[in-house]
Amino acid sequence: MVLGDCLLNVFMVYAPHLRKPDEEKERFWNEVFHLVSCIPQNELVVFAGDMNGHVRSSNVGYDGTYGGFGYSSRNADGSRILEFADGLNLVICNTLFTKQVTYVAGLVKSTVDYIMVRQEDKAKFRNVKVIFTEECVPKHKLLAMDMWFKATESWHRKFEPRVRVWKLKEEKTCEEYRCMVRDKVEEAKWKSFDVNEHWQQMKGIMMETAQDVWNDKRPTQTQGNIVVE
């Protein structure tokens, strides 16, 4: 995704839940680690989703990766999340803000949904928040983040007039076109006997002639004593 002068890569994930075997969890985190590590450093990365782990409310051992705000005790899956982020120099954005509950099931509340970005880009992302009135999936609250980026200058595509080939349906125009194409074909210096190159040159003659025929028949507009083509 291109935003302003930035190329943004967004990863939306769903990590194996608590009851899945450790082999499946390790395989998942190894695969996404490889995918994210392939993104060039000059591109933005947003890694987000339900990661099914608790990272706790302490950043001891993970300075720069974990902001210190979390919910519930850290578990083994939470340690995998922190190791993943630390290995790729990512910061878990919602841990930079006050405790935010993203999962509610009856009396059970926890944070298992996270948004990560590269540490050098975290200044572009701000105000991570949970919207409690919205559910993105059952029991999971919507986690949102504001992003700042520099907008590029607007540009306009150069206007290229269309070749009005339907005008060739007129008998007089069609005959004129046929004669002009025949003359140009006879005068052409064919560059190659290769079928594809021969066709490309022939196509150019036909399109150029159609444009010439249309330009000759296009009406002029007058403004005072000036004739505008």
C-alpha atoms as one frame of an Amber mdcrd trajectory, in Angstrom:
protein
   0.000   0.000   0.000   1.373   3.441  -0.968   0.665   6.265   1.488   2.180
   9.592   0.543   5.879   8.963   0.033   5.814   5.688   2.026   5.304   2.064
   1.057   3.295   0.346   3.801   3.281  -3.430   4.332   0.409  -4.674   6.519
   0.384  -8.152   8.086  -2.870  -9.333   9.666  -2.356 -12.521  11.668  -4.122
 -15.019  13.873  -1.675 -16.950  16.029  -2.380 -20.519  17.249  -4.385 -20.411
  20.474  -3.439 -21.772  23.888  -4.482 -25.396  23.315  -2.534 -25.854  20.071
   0.702 -27.912  20.265   3.988 -26.054  20.766   5.318 -27.356  17.430   2.511
 -25.559  15.553   3.132 -22.338  17.485   6.877 -22.416  16.801   6.240 -23.066
  13.119   3.826 -20.127  12.902   6.196 -17.631  14.548   9.171 -18.839  12.502
   7.227 -18.378   9.252   5.993 -14.862  10.032   9.473 -13.924  11.299  10.871
 -14.858   7.895   8.147 -12.905   6.041   8.630  -9.697   8.012  12.439  -9.901
   7.880  12.242  -9.867   4.057  10.703  -6.355   4.018  13.335  -3.681   3.149
  14.239  -1.289   5.949  13.082   1.756   3.973   9.478   0.440   3.929   6.929
   0.646   6.728   5.664  -2.474   8.485   2.459  -2.904  10.490   2.093  -6.324
  12.120  -1.276  -6.727  13.819  -3.875  -9.243  14.879  -4.962 -11.742  17.512
  -1.665 -13.150  18.795  -3.200 -15.223  21.589  -0.671 -14.349  24.252  -0.287
 -12.230  27.386   2.815 -10.037  27.548   2.187  -8.762  31.095   2.749  -5.234
  32.449   6.537  -5.239  32.826   9.150  -4.375  30.215  12.122  -5.886  32.048
  14.431  -7.472  29.468  12.544  -5.995  26.514  13.378  -2.282  26.592  12.343
  -0.601  23.354  10.082  -3.477  22.374   7.577  -3.378  25.198   6.169  -0.143
  26.592   5.207  -1.483  30.012   1.435  -1.218  29.827  -0.271  -4.605  29.586
  -2.979  -6.723  31.134  -2.822 -10.043  33.033   0.265 -12.178  33.672   2.757
 -13.130  31.004   2.471 -16.673  29.671   4.589 -18.785  27.315   2.737 -17.471
  24.270   3.345 -13.921  25.460   7.069 -14.688  25.683   6.998 -15.851  22.050
   5.392 -12.547  21.047   8.076 -10.550  22.864  10.905 -12.631  21.400   9.447
 -12.194  17.917   9.200  -8.414  18.333  12.650  -8.132  19.914  14.264 -10.182
  17.129  12.842  -7.899  14.417  13.326  -4.617  16.297   9.557  -4.075  16.534
   7.679  -2.182  19.211   4.291  -3.364  20.517   2.393  -0.108  20.127  -0.545
  -0.705  22.448   1.841  -1.391  25.347   2.992   2.235  25.093  -0.392   3.396
  26.371  -2.456   2.706  29.482  -3.873  -0.764  30.046  -6.179  -1.706  27.215
  -8.471  -4.726  27.283  -9.065  -6.183  23.810 -10.806  -9.452  24.767 -13.924
  -9.741  26.917 -15.781 -13.028  27.578 -18.109 -12.696  30.534 -15.939 -11.874
  33.534 -12.736 -12.781  31.687 -10.765  -9.809  30.388  -7.362  -9.787  28.737
  -5.179  -8.281  26.048  -4.344 -10.682  23.217  -4.590  -8.327  20.214  -1.550
  -6.233  19.387  -0.184  -3.815  16.802   3.562  -3.728  16.103   5.724  -1.423
  14.000   9.459  -0.988  13.575  11.045   0.988  16.382  12.478   3.617  14.038
   8.949   4.274  12.664   6.990   4.460  15.917   6.867   8.280  15.778   4.567
   7.946  12.743   2.032   5.903  14.722   0.144   7.381  17.658  -2.898   7.176
  19.849  -3.470   3.399  19.892  -6.878   2.792  21.425  -9.573   0.197  21.955
 -13.067   1.049  20.753 -15.226  -0.799  23.283 -18.482  -0.196  21.424 -17.236
  -2.116  18.370 -16.498  -5.813  17.957 -14.341  -6.810  14.993 -14.999 -10.494
  15.795 -17.025 -11.980  18.691 -15.507 -11.122  22.107 -12.675  -9.084  20.555
 -12.843  -5.302  20.764 -11.679  -3.164  17.868  -8.076  -2.029  18.256  -7.260
   1.129  16.280  -4.199   3.277  15.718  -3.713   6.720  14.201  -0.970   7.115
  11.622   0.876  10.194  10.437   2.587  10.384   7.080   3.767  13.047   4.661
   1.512  13.579   1.668   3.147  13.893  -1.733   2.318  16.642  -4.210  -0.659
  15.930  -6.420   0.039  15.078 -10.038  -2.002  15.053 -13.189  -1.723  12.564
 -15.993  -0.737  14.092 -19.303  -3.768  14.318 -21.557  -3.581  12.137 -24.634
  -6.424  12.544 -27.136  -8.266   9.384 -28.123  -8.120   8.127 -31.687 -11.738
   8.189 -32.817 -11.681   5.023 -34.887 -15.464   4.937 -35.120 -15.179   7.807
 -37.614 -13.757   5.242 -40.056 -17.261   3.839 -40.462 -17.992   6.812 -42.736
 -17.401   5.722 -46.337 -15.443   8.808 -47.412 -13.254   8.780 -44.284 -12.661
   5.040 -44.604 -11.515   5.376 -48.234  -9.165   8.223 -47.329  -7.742   6.153
 -44.481  -7.239   3.119 -46.722  -5.349   5.148 -49.332  -3.107   6.808 -46.725
  -2.265   3.455 -45.105  -1.422   1.963 -48.514   0.905   4.863 -49.326   2.677
   4.660 -45.956   3.113   0.893 -46.242   4.717   1.313 -49.669   7.064   4.011
 -48.320   7.908   2.194 -45.082  11.336   0.729 -44.490  10.623  -2.565 -42.789
  13.133  -3.109 -40.007  12.775  -6.853 -39.620  11.114  -9.941 -41.007  10.198
 -11.085 -37.485   6.416 -11.496 -37.330   5.963  -9.659 -34.012   8.175  -6.713
 -34.952   6.544  -6.540 -38.384   3.109  -6.362 -36.759   4.184  -3.666 -34.274
   5.439  -1.486 -37.140   2.242  -2.079 -39.095   0.158  -1.260 -36.011   2.060
   2.027 -35.618   1.324   2.965 -39.236  -2.381   2.251 -38.830  -2.729   4.184
 -35.547  -0.699   7.131 -36.821  -2.794   7.306 -39.990  -6.051   7.190 -38.018
  -4.806  10.101 -35.908  -3.819  12.049 -39.024  -7.225  11.493 -40.644  -9.014
  12.656 -37.480  -6.822  15.776 -37.104  -7.546  16.776 -40.698 -11.287  16.527
 -40.083 -11.370  18.108 -36.614 -13.309  21.398 -36.688 -11.572  24.606 -35.646
 -12.858  27.133 -33.122 -12.446  30.867 -33.575 -11.853  33.385 -30.812 -11.918
  36.913 -32.246  -9.306  36.979 -34.980  -7.362  33.969 -33.618  -7.926  30.511
 -35.018  -7.467  27.810 -32.375  -6.633  24.325 -33.645
